[in-house]
Every structure is written in structure tokens, then in C-alpha cells.
């Protein structure tokens, strides 16, 4: 019986088997009854002299088809590759390349690469060369498949791929198959211009509306394209997510893992998808008992799982550890680091598997493994490969750095983008600290390297002429080197390119200003102007990023009320579409700016919304989970204090008590100094309390009470806080303002806060929004608030005890009613 099912992709076999008795081809008939790759190779061996180009193409297609039908762990590619008749087939294929038609040519290349024939093999090279010559006459399906073959050989920037990009641009309107389009989009993603990018996105958006929604790989590839070009185009992203969400019940762990990895790299935390994915992954736990499927499940589910599920996953990982291959061990190790695993037995097992496979890993993989194991506090030595790993070398306790590495790094710096330069700078800083000679002076080799870094960074900024590229390179920049050496130059460059600020890059520009805490009023005015003009083009979810610097940096641009009103209206019209966690962050940012839209407050402080938020938080990474919970508490506090008419209850008492217990209760040396001075100014150390917890859990640095004559009222010894020699705060009986006895008639509570550099913009003495909000809230609680900026307290003018005391006296008593 013919096994036509096994070779459904082979046109040639079907064509000749149904050609009639007069045209019977006995070789094709023999191939047609093969049920496995060994039988195909046997037919090849018996008919070497008879094999035509069609026989060769059919046999090669069948070999890959048999492999494709098997699960990954059961494939026998190595068996095929080492079989003598496979070599025969390869030789025959190479000799018959010119006889192949266009479709067969590309299929042959695709199949041999899938069967792990090396790209440098003469067959693969000859097929690529011939395909390149015929490129412009390929039908679109073959062009798409050839593009995949080039990508598989890491030829994304090759001349043939450039020509494919040109063909795609010319024939885009004729493509009506989403699979062909999305495959080409991924292949040419490194070569697309902004104009072609927009055309591809529009075409993909149209095909999503006409394709079969069960073909989930098409939207997945569209998301991958957006990831590749680093362009988070939300309308297409959300349309793809909608289709992927419908397909979650049919996805396996591998596909869910791929999609979530793409989402994570794009910082797209869709609540509904994460909840559905978690439910689906939980359903797959029992059936994922082999190393391949379990690894995919562990990577996807581990970071979202609760403690009980994590323990179960770790137990299974421990049982399967010996069976993991090199790549599986790498994936598990990185996931263990992500979930902050403390199962030492499991960590040791995975480290053992890694050690056995060191010869298999590429340098970058060694870097990833080393970083994961170090962050898991597992000490290993990977000396043979460490000289290849610049960043990882800086993390290891190696006392010296090889001079050869310094020279290699210095040679590559001019080719680096800003983010790469920043990575090198952080590594150099660690090298300097780890070098024993650093105790005396910075070695000249590091000085030379840092000077090269500075020069390359400034030169790159000076030559930059495209704002979008600059913003992309600055996106993840941080650290001392960037702030001290490049931040000001970056701002100069951004202002030089200010005319390129548009609705498409407003959110990125706003996020950069927020992250760097740099108040640049010309850029913020431009952001405000563009946002007000094009608010309907800006995706509703980007209103958070757009408004964030104005709230955080406490800056009011011209027409500030109009800016906030327009953005809030945009939010309210789409409020049901927001992910819960993003809506909380947006509402908190507005609260910092003293803005409390009634519809927004009502939406968030709703039982159904809070229940959905709780469910989403369980799926988010731990750091983001904690951040959202903290912002919800701060929003709850702000609404209770500033909008009592909304009648939102305070429901974070227990949460705040838990936070208080986790705090170290330490007081800085500056605060201890101020406390001593306050005692002298007020007439006794017992006239000022330190680190007082108010109602709603604000911690006031110092509190004092002044009577109607502006004389300090002493606190009882039982309620007086003590500071130990190590700077720890210890109370007698007070807790969370519970013994806030009524002050005497006409008396005034005074809160004295020391404001460190975090309370001000990086480049000025302009106070940030959160410090202003805190002042508002303490005043609502009945305090006269005195703020002591660090730059005033540490100034040359206040260099004596008397000057400090006089400064405090003026601060406290000036402005009292």
C-alpha cells in the first residue's frame, strides 16, 4: 500500500505515481511504499544508476518528511546524516542542480538544511548560488522558503537577502497568503526601511482579518517581526494577541513559551493572555514527563507559578536532570535564576550537567550560564572560556585581566553602539575594583580603555542624525559611566534632533526622560505639543508613558491642564481595554500630579477590578508584582487623603505592617546629626521624635510639637524613640502613630524631612513630584512640613554647628501660623 501520507509535500511522487500504466516509474513506486527513512535510503542504494533528478528530489523530501512527523526527541537525523546512501543522495543532488526546476531547487536546499547538512557543505553552497541566479523568477512560496534557508545560514545581511527585500517591496500588494508574508517579514527584518516597515505592517494587519484564525503561527511570526525590528506597534500587537489568545487552549508548552518570550522582550504584559497561558500550562503539567516537553513547560510556567507548583516543578526537574541535554540544562538554569530558586540539590544537579557539556556551548551561552549560576550563588570556575567573555569576566573574582583581552576590547569599541559601550564601561569599572593595584591608583590600561569608551560614545552621539535610532540605543542605558560621561551629551543630541519628535516616538522619549530623572524643558514642551496635536494617533496604553515625566519630574508645560485633560479623556474612552496593572500605574502617576479623575478612581477601586488585578499579579515577575502592589497602596493612600468624597476605604493596613517589619529601621548619619541639632534647637533631645510612622504609614524623619507660643513640647520617655550605636531605631511603646495624643490647644505638629538627591531632578534643584505629593499629604494630616534639601544642609554656608542650628531654627519657625 502506498504511503502517500508520509510524503504529502512531494509533488513529484504524486505526479508520477498517477501518470498511468504506460508511464509507470518503478523507482517512484518503490519510494511510495516506504514507511521509514531506512527504506528510502535502501531504495536509493539499490537504484543509484537509475535515479533521476525527480527521484533525488522525492527521496530527499521524504527523508525530511519522516523526521518532521516525529516528536523532537525521536528524530533520527544523525542516523540519516551518517548513512552512506545519504552521501550518495547528496552527490547525485549536487550533480543534478542545473536540471532542477525552481521549486525543486529551493525545496532541495530547504530539506538538506533541515537534515543538518552544514551550510559550508558544497551541496548547500551550490544550491544557494544557483538559487541566487534565479531569484527574480521564483514564485512567492519558493522565495519565502529560500529566505528561510538564508536565515538558517546566518545570511540575513547578504546580497541575496537584500534582493529578496527588494522583490518583497515590489510585489507586496500581490501577496495574499499570511504564511508567505510573515515568513518573509521575519527573514528580511534586519534590512527593512521605515517606509517598508509601515507597508508590511499595514499588509499584515489586512491579512489578519482575512486568514483562518486557527493558524496561530501567522500572528506569532508578526509579533516576532515587531520584536526583531524593535518596534512595539500596539494596534498590530494587540490584534495578534487577540488571535493568539483564542488559540491558547490548543497550544503546547513550547509555543506558549515562544510567545511569552516574545511578549517579555517587548515588555508586553497582557493580562488575559498570561492568565489563559497559565491555566493551559497547568493542564499540561501531568503530560510533560520527558526532558523536551518538561523543559518548555518549566521555562514558561516557572516564573508564573505559585509556591506549591514551583516546588512540584523543581522536584520533577531534579528527577529529569540527568537526562537534560546541553540546551535544556541552559534553559533550566536561566529559569532557576529567574524564579530565585534556593533548591541547592537541583542547582548542583544542573551545574553538573552544564559542566559535562561545556565543550558543546558557544561563548555567549557560557556567559549566560555563568551569570545564572553566579546569581544563584553557585560558585564555579570556567577558566578555559573566561577570557572570551568580557561581561562575565567582570562578575568573577578574578584578580587580574589579561592584557590581550584589553587590546581586543579596545579594537572593537569603535564598532559598538551606545548600549554596547555602556556594557563595556560597567565591566571595566568592575575590573578596576577587582584589580589589587587599584588601592594605590587606577592602572593606565584601564584609564586608556575608559578614555576610548568616552571618545567613542561622544563621537557616536555627535554623528547621530536619526532620533529613533538614538532612542533605541539609549533605551536600556544606565549606570555611573552613562550618567557622568554621556547623559549631558545625550540631551544635547536629543535637543538637536528635536524636530524629529513625532507621535510615534513620544512615548519612548518620555520614558527616557523619566528614567534618567533629567529635566529638559525644551524636550518636554515638544512632547506636550506633539501629544496634544496627535493624541488620537498615540495608542491609548502609551498615555501612561507620555504623562509620566510631567508627573515624576513635577513639570508643568504650557497648557498643562489641556495636556492632562486630553490624555485622560483618551484613557477614559478605552478604560475597559487597559491591563489592570497598567491602569494602576497610570492612576498613581496622575495622583502624583494631583489629578484624580473620578471615572478612573471608580474603575480601580472596584471589587471586580481588584480581583482581576490579583489574578494578573500572580502571573507577573516578582519584581513587577511588588512594584504594582506598592503603587496600589500609595494610590489608595492618596485617594483616601485627597479625595475623601470618593469614599474609598483604606485597605492596606496589613500590607503596610508587613512592609514595616521587613524594613531595617536604620537612620543615616546625616539624620542622626540633624536629630542632635534639633535637640539643641528645641531645648532637649526628647522634644523631637525620629522615624515616626504616621496614619497611612508615612515615615516622618523627625516630628516635633510646638505650642501656641512656638515652644517645643517634650515627649514622654515611653513614646521617645532611641537610636542605637549602629543607627537602628528602637521604640518604647509607640507604633504607627497610635499614641498620637491630642496636641495642646493652639499647638502645631511639625514634620521635618531630609530630602536626599533622589527627591530632585538629576540636573537641577527642581523637586520631583513624589516629594511634593508627600508634602501635600503630610499637610492634610495636620503637619507643618519642613523640608531640608541635601544641597542646602551639605553646603559650604552650613559648615559650623551654629550655622546648622540657625538654619534649622529659621526653617522650623518661619511660616508658622
C-alpha positions, 0 to 999 in steps of 0.5 A: 500500500502506498504511503502517500501520507508520509510524503504529502509535500512531494509533488513529484511522487504524486505526479508520477505515481498517477501518470498511468500504466504506460508511464509507470516509474518503478523507482517512484513506486518503490519510494511510495511504499516506504514507511521509514527513512531506512527504506528510502535510503535502501531504495536509493542504494539499490537504484543509484544508476537509475535515479533521476533528478525527480527521484533525488528530489522525492527521496530527499523530501521524504527523508525530511518528511519522516523526521518532521512527523516525529516528536523532537526527541525521536528524530533520527537525523544523525542516523540519516546524516551518517548513512552512506546512501545519504552521501550518495543522495547528496552527490547525485543532488549536487550533480543534478542542480542545473536540471532542477526546476525552481521549486525543486531547487529551493525545496532541495536546499530547504530539506538538506538544511533541515537534515543538518547538512552544514551550510559550508557543505558544497551541496548547500553552497551550490544550491544557494548560488544557483538559487541566487541566479534565479531569484527574480523568477521564483514564485512567492512560496519558493522565495519565502522558503529560500529566505528561510534557508538564508536565515538558517545560514546566518545570511540575513545581511547578504546580497541575496537577502537584500534582493529578496527585500527588494522583490518583497517591496515590489510585489507586496500588494500581490501577496495574499497568503499570511504564511508567505508574508510573515515568513518573509517579514521575519527573514528580511527584518534586519534590512527593512526601511521605515517606509517598508516597515509601515507597508508590511505592517499595514499588509499584515494587519489586512491579512489578519482579518482575512486568514483562518484564525486557527493558524496561530503561527501567522500572528506569532511570526508578526509579533516576532517581526515587531520584536526583531525590528524593535518596534512595539506597534500596539494596534498590530500587537494587540490584534495578534494577541487577540488571535493568539489568545483564542488559540491558547487552549490548543497550544503546547508548552513550547509555543506558549513559551515562544510567545511569552518570550516574545511578549517579555522582550517587548515588555508586553504584559497582557493580562488575559493572555498570561492568565489563559497561558497559565491555566493551559500550562497547568493542564499540561503539567501531568503530560510533560514527563520527558526532558523536551516537553518538561523543559518548555513547560518549566521555562514558561510556567516557572516564573508564573507559578505559585509556591506549591507548583514551583516546588512540584516543578523543581522536584520533577526537574531534579528527577529529569536532570540527568537526562537534560541535554546541553540546551535544556540544562541552559534553559533550566538554569536561566529559569532557576535564576529567574524564579530565585530558586534556593533548591541547592540539590537541583542547582548542583544537579544542573551545574553538573550537567552544564559542566559535562557539556561545556565543550558543546556551548558557544561563548555567549551561552557560557556567559549566560550560564555563568551569570545564572549560576553566579546569581544563584550563588553557585560558585564555579570556575570556567577558566578555559572560556573566561577570557572570551567573555568580557561581561562575565569576566567582570562578575568573577573574582578574578584578580587580574585581566589579561592584557590581550583581552584589553587590546581586543576590547579596545579594537572593537569599541569603535564598532559598538553602539551606545548600549554596547559601550555602556556594557563595556564601561560597567565591566571595566569599572568592575575590573578596576575594583577587582584589580589589587593595584587599584588601592594605590591608583587606577592602572593606565590600561584601564584609564586608556580603555575608559578614555576610548569608551568616552571618545567613542560614545561622544563621537557616536552621539555627535554623528547621530542624525536619526532620533529613533535610532538614538532612542533605541540605543539609549533605551536600556542605558544606565549606570555611573559611566552613562550618567557622568560621561554621556547623559549631558551629551545625550540631551544635547543630541536629543535637543538637536534632533528635536524636530524629529519628535513625532507621535510615534516616538513620544512615548519612548522619549518620555520614558527616557526622560523619566528614567534618567530623572533629567529635566529638559524643558525644551524636550518636554514642551515638544512632547506636550505639543506633539501629544496634544496635536496627535493624541488620537494617533498615540495608542491609548496604553502609551498615555501612561508613558507620555504623562509620566515625566510631567508627573515624576519630574513635577513639570508643568508645560504650557497648557498643562491642564489641556495636556492632562485633560486630553490624555485622560479623556483618551484613557477614559474612552478605552478604560475597559481595554487597559491591563489592570496593572497598567491602569494602576500605574497610570492612576498613581502617576496622575495622583502624583500630579494631583489629578484624580479623575473620578471615572478612573478612581471608580474603575480601580477601586472596584471589587471586580477590578481588584480581583482581576488585578490579583489574578494578573499579579500572580502571573507577573515577575516578582519584581513587577508584582511588588512594584504594582502592589506598592503603587496600589497602596500609595494610590489608595493612600492618596485617594483616601487623603485627597479625595475623601468624597470618593469614599474609598476605604483604606485597605492596606493596613496589613500590607503596610505592617508587613512592609514595616517589619521587613524594613531595617529601621536604620537612620543615616548619619546625616539624620542622626546629626540633624536629630542632635541639632534639633535637640539643641534647637528645641531645648532637649533631645526628647522634644523631637521624635525620629522615624515616626510612622504616621496614619497611612504609614508615612515615615516622618524623619523627625516630628516635633510639637510646638505650642501656641507660643512656638515652644517645643513640647517634650515627649514622654520617655515611653513614646521617645524613640532611641537610636542605637550605636549602629543607627537602628531605631528602637521604640518604647511603646509607640507604633504607627502613630497610635499614641498620637495624643491630642496636641495642646490647644493652639499647638502645631505638629511639625514634620521635618524631612531630609530630602536626599538627591533622589527627591530632585531632578538629576540636573537641577534643584527642581523637586520631583513630584513624589516629594511634593505629593508627600508634602501635600499629604503630610499637610492634610494630616495636620503637619507643618512640613519642613523640608531640608534639601541635601544641597542646602544642609551639605553646603559650604554656608552650613559648615559650623554647628551654629550655622546648622542650628540657625538654619534649622531654627529659621526653617522650623519657625518661619511660616508658622501660623 
